[in-house]
Amino acid sequence: MNWDNKEEVLKTVKNDGFALRFASDRLKDDKDIVLEAVRKNGWTLRFASERLRNNKEVVLEAVKHRYLSFEYASKFLRDDKDVVLEAIKSNGFVLDFASERLKDDRDIVLETVKKDGVALEYASEHLKDDKDIVLEAVKGNGYALRSASERLRDDKDVVLTAVKSNGYVLGYVSERLKDDRDIVLEAVRENGWALRFASERLKDDKYIVLEAVKSNGFVLDFASERLKGDKEVVLTAVRKHECALEFARDYARDDKDIVLEAVKKDGALLALASERVKAVIREKREVD
């Protein structure tokens, strides 16, 4: 193989873009060859000449196939607004490799979070505190809330939008809003596990806990001690996941209806029942 022969190298990189790394310096600076290589695998931009890593067509072709390749673009192109706007059409996460100036450019960041909300992580601190941008980000992916400013993680509009998309992000909101009934209710409806982040007051709110255990019986573990002994709550939980009986208070395990509901699906759970209920159920089985 002659790595300085254009025809041979062109044929090779069409099959394996990574072969560009073996090409001669002269051919790493050949636009036809590098374009074919990055079409096959965007990562190969790293092997291109400095001149071609500063070429818009080559860089955008690479990013189209592998967004992480933008890391190897020239500093000049990573600070070029038109190039970055075009690149984020392929994947919003290219913002990670843009210049600090463009990470603070409102147009760029707004387009980025419309494409990939979680890419808010790479925006400037200033724009992580921009309500319109953060709202756009959490609409697409509630998890983007974790990158928002402290002020916006205490903004009810922003947080409500986020938890409707991903209830579990309740863990990232302010303590004040973890005690907001509207927000916690939306969060547990979307994801029962969000109950673990609710305030102690709302973990003792029967309606909220019922909504949570309807989604996932295991979250009974996060309910208040009072509600772990509430018959309606515990029955709802074990109907969803029979093993939730493990988290019920002792006096709930002394309730025949609750225990029967659990052992319908898994007889081994009778071991969690009170001695009185064990005897009642065993007697019933013998009679049957």
HUQUI-V911744 format. One record per pair of residues at least 24 apart in sequence whose C-alpha atoms are under 10 Angstrom apart, sorted by sequence separation. I is the first residue (numbers start at 1). J is the second residue. If there is no record, write none. Layout:
# HUQUI-V911744
i->[I & I]
j->[J & J]
This chain:
# HUQUI-V911744
i->[3 & 4 & 6 & 9 & 10 & 12 & 13 & 14 & 16 & 17 & 18 & 20 & 21 & 23 & 25 & 28 & 29 & 31 & 34 & 35 & 37 & 38 & 39 & 41 & 42 & 43 & 45 & 46 & 48 & 50 & 53 & 54 & 56 & 59 & 60 & 63 & 64 & 66 & 67 & 70 & 71 & 73 & 75 & 78 & 79 & 81 & 84 & 85 & 88 & 91 & 92 & 93 & 95 & 96 & 98 & 100 & 103 & 104 & 106 & 109 & 110 & 112 & 113 & 114 & 116 & 117 & 118 & 120 & 121 & 123 & 125 & 128 & 129 & 131 & 134 & 135 & 137 & 138 & 139 & 141 & 142 & 143 & 145 & 146 & 148 & 150 & 153 & 154 & 156 & 159 & 160 & 162 & 163 & 164 & 166 & 167 & 168 & 170 & 171 & 173 & 175 & 178 & 179 & 181 & 184 & 185 & 187 & 188 & 189 & 191 & 192 & 193 & 195 & 196 & 198 & 200 & 203 & 204 & 206 & 209 & 210 & 212 & 213 & 214 & 216 & 217 & 218 & 220 & 221 & 223 & 225 & 228 & 229 & 231 & 234 & 235 & 238 & 241 & 242 & 245 & 248 & 250 & 253 & 254 & 256 & 10 & 11 & 12 & 13 & 14 & 15 & 16 & 17 & 18 & 19 & 20 & 21 & 22 & 23 & 34 & 36 & 37 & 38 & 39 & 40 & 41 & 42 & 43 & 44 & 45 & 46 & 47 & 48 & 62 & 63 & 64 & 65 & 66 & 67 & 68 & 69 & 70 & 71 & 72 & 73 & 87 & 88 & 89 & 90 & 91 & 92 & 93 & 94 & 95 & 96 & 97 & 98 & 109 & 111 & 112 & 113 & 114 & 115 & 116 & 117 & 118 & 119 & 120 & 121 & 122 & 123 & 134 & 135 & 136 & 137 & 138 & 139 & 140 & 141 & 142 & 143 & 144 & 145 & 146 & 147 & 148 & 159 & 160 & 161 & 162 & 163 & 164 & 165 & 166 & 167 & 168 & 169 & 170 & 171 & 172 & 184 & 186 & 187 & 188 & 189 & 190 & 191 & 192 & 193 & 194 & 195 & 196 & 197 & 198 & 209 & 210 & 211 & 212 & 213 & 214 & 215 & 216 & 217 & 218 & 219 & 220 & 221 & 222 & 223 & 227 & 234 & 235 & 236 & 237 & 238 & 239 & 243 & 244 & 245 & 246 & 247 & 253 & 256 & 6 & 7 & 10 & 11 & 13 & 14 & 15 & 17 & 18 & 20 & 21 & 31 & 32 & 35 & 36 & 38 & 39 & 40 & 42 & 43 & 45 & 46 & 56 & 57 & 60 & 61 & 63 & 64 & 65 & 67 & 68 & 70 & 71 & 81 & 82 & 85 & 88 & 89 & 92 & 93 & 95 & 96 & 107 & 110 & 111 & 113 & 114 & 117 & 118 & 120 & 121 & 131 & 132 & 135 & 136 & 138 & 139 & 140 & 142 & 143 & 145 & 146 & 156 & 157 & 160 & 161 & 163 & 164 & 165 & 167 & 168 & 170 & 171 & 182 & 185 & 186 & 188 & 189 & 192 & 193 & 195 & 196 & 206 & 207 & 210 & 211 & 213 & 214 & 215 & 217 & 218 & 220 & 221 & 229 & 231 & 232 & 235 & 239 & 243 & 246 & 6 & 10 & 13 & 14 & 17 & 18 & 20 & 21 & 31 & 34 & 35 & 38 & 39 & 42 & 43 & 45 & 46 & 56 & 60 & 63 & 64 & 67 & 68 & 70 & 71 & 81 & 85 & 88 & 89 & 92 & 93 & 95 & 96 & 106 & 110 & 113 & 114 & 117 & 118 & 120 & 121 & 131 & 135 & 138 & 139 & 142 & 143 & 145 & 146 & 156 & 160 & 163 & 164 & 167 & 168 & 170 & 171 & 181 & 185 & 188 & 189 & 192 & 193 & 195 & 196 & 206 & 209 & 210 & 213 & 214 & 217 & 218 & 220 & 221 & 231 & 235 & 238 & 242 & 245 & 246 & 9 & 13 & 16 & 17 & 18 & 19 & 20 & 34 & 38 & 41 & 42 & 43 & 44 & 45 & 59 & 60 & 63 & 66 & 67 & 68 & 69 & 70 & 84 & 88 & 91 & 92 & 93 & 94 & 95 & 109 & 113 & 116 & 117 & 118 & 119 & 120 & 134 & 138 & 142 & 145 & 159 & 163 & 166 & 167 & 168 & 169 & 170 & 184 & 188 & 192 & 193 & 194 & 195 & 209 & 213 & 216 & 217 & 218 & 219 & 220 & 245 & 18 & 43 & 61 & 68 & 93 & 118 & 143 & 168 & 193 & 218 & 243 & 56 & 60 & 67 & 92 & 117 & 217 & 13 & 38 & 63 & 113 & 163 & 188 & 213]
j->[27 & 28 & 30 & 33 & 34 & 36 & 37 & 38 & 40 & 41 & 42 & 44 & 45 & 47 & 49 & 52 & 53 & 55 & 58 & 59 & 61 & 62 & 63 & 65 & 66 & 67 & 69 & 70 & 72 & 74 & 77 & 78 & 80 & 83 & 84 & 87 & 88 & 90 & 91 & 94 & 95 & 97 & 99 & 102 & 103 & 105 & 108 & 109 & 112 & 115 & 116 & 117 & 119 & 120 & 122 & 124 & 127 & 128 & 130 & 133 & 134 & 136 & 137 & 138 & 140 & 141 & 142 & 144 & 145 & 147 & 149 & 152 & 153 & 155 & 158 & 159 & 161 & 162 & 163 & 165 & 166 & 167 & 169 & 170 & 172 & 174 & 177 & 178 & 180 & 183 & 184 & 186 & 187 & 188 & 190 & 191 & 192 & 194 & 195 & 197 & 199 & 202 & 203 & 205 & 208 & 209 & 211 & 212 & 213 & 215 & 216 & 217 & 219 & 220 & 222 & 224 & 227 & 228 & 230 & 233 & 234 & 236 & 237 & 238 & 240 & 241 & 242 & 244 & 245 & 247 & 249 & 252 & 253 & 255 & 258 & 259 & 262 & 265 & 266 & 269 & 272 & 274 & 277 & 278 & 280 & 35 & 36 & 37 & 38 & 39 & 40 & 41 & 42 & 43 & 44 & 45 & 46 & 47 & 48 & 59 & 61 & 62 & 63 & 64 & 65 & 66 & 67 & 68 & 69 & 70 & 71 & 72 & 73 & 87 & 88 & 89 & 90 & 91 & 92 & 93 & 94 & 95 & 96 & 97 & 98 & 112 & 113 & 114 & 115 & 116 & 117 & 118 & 119 & 120 & 121 & 122 & 123 & 134 & 136 & 137 & 138 & 139 & 140 & 141 & 142 & 143 & 144 & 145 & 146 & 147 & 148 & 159 & 160 & 161 & 162 & 163 & 164 & 165 & 166 & 167 & 168 & 169 & 170 & 171 & 172 & 173 & 184 & 185 & 186 & 187 & 188 & 189 & 190 & 191 & 192 & 193 & 194 & 195 & 196 & 197 & 209 & 211 & 212 & 213 & 214 & 215 & 216 & 217 & 218 & 219 & 220 & 221 & 222 & 223 & 234 & 235 & 236 & 237 & 238 & 239 & 240 & 241 & 242 & 243 & 244 & 245 & 246 & 247 & 248 & 252 & 259 & 260 & 261 & 262 & 263 & 264 & 268 & 269 & 270 & 271 & 272 & 278 & 281 & 32 & 33 & 36 & 37 & 39 & 40 & 41 & 43 & 44 & 46 & 47 & 57 & 58 & 61 & 62 & 64 & 65 & 66 & 68 & 69 & 71 & 72 & 82 & 83 & 86 & 87 & 89 & 90 & 91 & 93 & 94 & 96 & 97 & 107 & 108 & 111 & 114 & 115 & 118 & 119 & 121 & 122 & 133 & 136 & 137 & 139 & 140 & 143 & 144 & 146 & 147 & 157 & 158 & 161 & 162 & 164 & 165 & 166 & 168 & 169 & 171 & 172 & 182 & 183 & 186 & 187 & 189 & 190 & 191 & 193 & 194 & 196 & 197 & 208 & 211 & 212 & 214 & 215 & 218 & 219 & 221 & 222 & 232 & 233 & 236 & 237 & 239 & 240 & 241 & 243 & 244 & 246 & 247 & 255 & 257 & 258 & 261 & 265 & 269 & 272 & 33 & 37 & 40 & 41 & 44 & 45 & 47 & 48 & 58 & 61 & 62 & 65 & 66 & 69 & 70 & 72 & 73 & 83 & 87 & 90 & 91 & 94 & 95 & 97 & 98 & 108 & 112 & 115 & 116 & 119 & 120 & 122 & 123 & 133 & 137 & 140 & 141 & 144 & 145 & 147 & 148 & 158 & 162 & 165 & 166 & 169 & 170 & 172 & 173 & 183 & 187 & 190 & 191 & 194 & 195 & 197 & 198 & 208 & 212 & 215 & 216 & 219 & 220 & 222 & 223 & 233 & 236 & 237 & 240 & 241 & 244 & 245 & 247 & 248 & 258 & 262 & 265 & 269 & 272 & 273 & 37 & 41 & 44 & 45 & 46 & 47 & 48 & 62 & 66 & 69 & 70 & 71 & 72 & 73 & 87 & 88 & 91 & 94 & 95 & 96 & 97 & 98 & 112 & 116 & 119 & 120 & 121 & 122 & 123 & 137 & 141 & 144 & 145 & 146 & 147 & 148 & 162 & 166 & 170 & 173 & 187 & 191 & 194 & 195 & 196 & 197 & 198 & 212 & 216 & 220 & 221 & 222 & 223 & 237 & 241 & 244 & 245 & 246 & 247 & 248 & 273 & 47 & 72 & 90 & 97 & 122 & 147 & 172 & 197 & 222 & 247 & 272 & 86 & 90 & 97 & 122 & 147 & 247 & 44 & 69 & 94 & 144 & 194 & 219 & 244]
